[in-house]
């Protein structure tokens, strides 16, 4: 009978011999330290900008806020614990801390993955589907946010109830689902997690962003005044988003499947740490791809920086208020607000111009 190499009964406090050298633990700690700092402050800045400028809280951007919240929670409850464990070379918080780490990181990670997929669907709906009222769009966005958390809970609670389990993984400095268990129930859980929490969101992103790209190319062919660089910008956006998703999460899913269904010892503990580290980098990559590249958010970040500059504050009596700054920014069309948005009628032939919102 196969026994998992990382058993929860082994982590009640005593030191476990690690499969990683001290230099390896140090390198992992340095990497996790950078991810912790950049991920926390990057997402904090995103949430600060959205909180200061209510006009940015559009339906699609509510999903961006949801992603930033889940990523920040990963930094607080996940990256910080794995960083301290890597510094000491062993897990520090015992079996209950390991279960909490595995559950919370899986919960927040799946929320982020599902939100990325729902964000692509929201953009697809705004660009290519029939226009709806603002209240309807906001209601749909809030439902999407709630659905991302509910969907994640559906897939992360079962290991706490006996369908697989949470425990140490890799060299013993992180915790996750016990990929190495080879029982039928454990393998069925790993398979379902791979299909419904990794592949399904990826397929939805491919479909929605593919449709958006095809629509933009169609408008470029019909309207000769539509600049080619905008098509290239949309293509860059799509490639960057999908590549970031694949880079951060696909190695983790592939290693989990290999550890569960491959031959024994196919994935050594030290090698399994790399996909876990890549998954943590999503907390740094997501704010950059989905928010920093957003021209509306960049404009408000500049306004926020101007407002916080002491020399400008001293002249506050002669400067416009933040509300006036926002009204001026909103009245000035951005590149993305000038982007041609194809909207097809029931006949599928008519193409009109419209504002695309955040891209």
CORTA-V14671 format. One record per backbone hydrogen bond with DSSP energy under -1.0 kcal/mol. CO is the residue of the C=O (numbers start at 1). NH is the residue of the N-H. E is the energy in kcal/mol with one decimal. If there is no record, write none. Layout:
co: <CO CO>
nh: <NH NH>
e: <E E>
//
This chain:
co: <7 8 21 22 23 24 25 26 27 28 29 30 31 32 33 34 35 36 37 38 39 40 41 42 43 44 45 46 47 48 49 53 54 56 58 61 62 63 64 65 66 67 68 69 70 71 72 73 74 74 75 78 79 80 81 82 83 84 85 85 93 94 95 96 97 98 99 100 101 102 103 104 105 106 107 108 109 110 111 112 113 114 115 116 117 118 119 120 121 122 123 124 125 133 134 135 136 137 138 139 140 141 142 143 144 145 146 147 148 149 150 151 152 153 157 158 158 162 165 167 169 174 176 177 178 183 184 185 186 187 188 189 190 191 192 193 194 195 198 199 200 201 202 203 204 205 206 207 208 209 210 211 212 213 214 215 216 217 218 219 223 228 229 230 231 232 233 234 235 236 237 238 239 240 241 242 243 244 245 246 249 250 251 252 253 254 255 256 257 258 263 268 271 273 274 275 276 277 279 280 281 281 282 284 285 286 287 287 288 291 294 295 296 297 298 299 300 301 302 303 304 306 309 310 313 315 321 322 323 324 325 326 327 334 345>
nh: <10 11 25 26 27 28 29 30 31 32 33 34 35 36 37 38 39 40 41 42 43 44 45 46 47 48 49 50 51 52 53 56 57 58 62 65 66 67 68 69 70 71 72 73 74 75 76 77 78 79 80 82 83 84 85 86 87 88 89 90 97 98 99 100 101 102 103 104 105 106 107 108 109 110 111 112 113 114 115 116 117 118 119 120 121 122 123 124 125 126 127 128 129 137 138 139 140 141 142 143 144 145 146 147 148 149 150 151 152 153 154 155 156 157 160 161 163 164 178 176 172 169 167 179 181 187 188 189 190 191 192 193 194 195 196 197 199 200 202 203 204 205 206 207 208 209 210 211 212 213 214 215 216 217 218 219 220 221 222 223 226 232 233 234 235 236 237 238 239 240 241 242 243 244 245 246 247 248 249 250 253 254 255 256 257 258 259 260 261 262 266 272 274 277 278 279 280 281 282 283 284 285 286 288 289 290 291 292 293 294 298 299 300 301 302 303 304 305 306 307 308 309 313 314 316 318 325 326 327 328 329 330 331 338 348>
e: <-1.8 -1.5 -2.4 -2.3 -2.5 -2.3 -2.4 -2.5 -2.3 -2.8 -2.2 -2.0 -2.3 -2.8 -2.3 -2.8 -2.6 -2.2 -2.3 -2.2 -2.0 -2.3 -2.3 -1.8 -2.5 -2.3 -2.4 -2.3 -2.0 -1.9 -1.6 -1.7 -1.5 -2.6 -1.5 -2.3 -1.9 -2.2 -2.4 -2.4 -2.3 -2.5 -2.3 -2.1 -1.8 -1.9 -2.1 -3.0 -2.1 -2.2 -1.4 -2.4 -2.2 -2.0 -2.2 -2.2 -2.0 -1.7 -1.6 -1.4 -1.1 -1.8 -2.4 -2.4 -2.5 -2.7 -2.6 -3.0 -2.3 -1.8 -2.6 -2.8 -2.3 -2.4 -2.0 -2.0 -2.3 -3.0 -2.3 -2.1 -1.8 -2.7 -2.4 -1.7 -1.8 -2.4 -2.3 -2.2 -2.5 -2.3 -2.3 -2.5 -1.5 -2.1 -2.7 -2.3 -2.2 -2.2 -2.6 -2.1 -2.0 -2.2 -2.4 -2.6 -2.0 -1.4 -2.4 -2.9 -1.6 -2.3 -2.0 -1.1 -1.4 -2.0 -1.9 -1.5 -2.0 -1.3 -2.4 -2.8 -1.7 -2.5 -3.0 -1.9 -1.1 -2.4 -2.2 -1.9 -2.3 -2.3 -2.3 -2.7 -2.2 -2.2 -2.9 -1.6 -2.2 -2.3 -1.4 -2.7 -2.1 -2.1 -2.5 -2.4 -2.6 -2.5 -1.8 -2.2 -2.2 -2.4 -2.4 -2.2 -2.2 -2.2 -2.0 -2.1 -2.2 -1.9 -1.7 -3.2 -1.3 -1.9 -2.1 -2.3 -2.3 -2.5 -2.3 -2.5 -2.7 -2.6 -2.4 -2.4 -2.4 -2.4 -2.0 -2.6 -3.0 -2.0 -2.2 -1.2 -2.0 -2.7 -2.4 -2.0 -2.0 -2.4 -2.7 -1.7 -2.8 -2.2 -1.8 -1.8 -1.0 -2.1 -2.4 -2.2 -1.4 -1.3 -1.2 -1.7 -1.6 -2.5 -2.5 -1.0 -2.8 -2.6 -1.4 -2.4 -1.3 -1.7 -2.2 -2.0 -1.7 -2.4 -2.0 -1.9 -2.4 -2.4 -2.5 -2.4 -1.6 -1.0 -2.2 -2.2 -1.7 -1.7 -2.6 -2.6 -2.6 -2.5 -2.6 -2.9 -1.7 -1.5 -1.7>
//
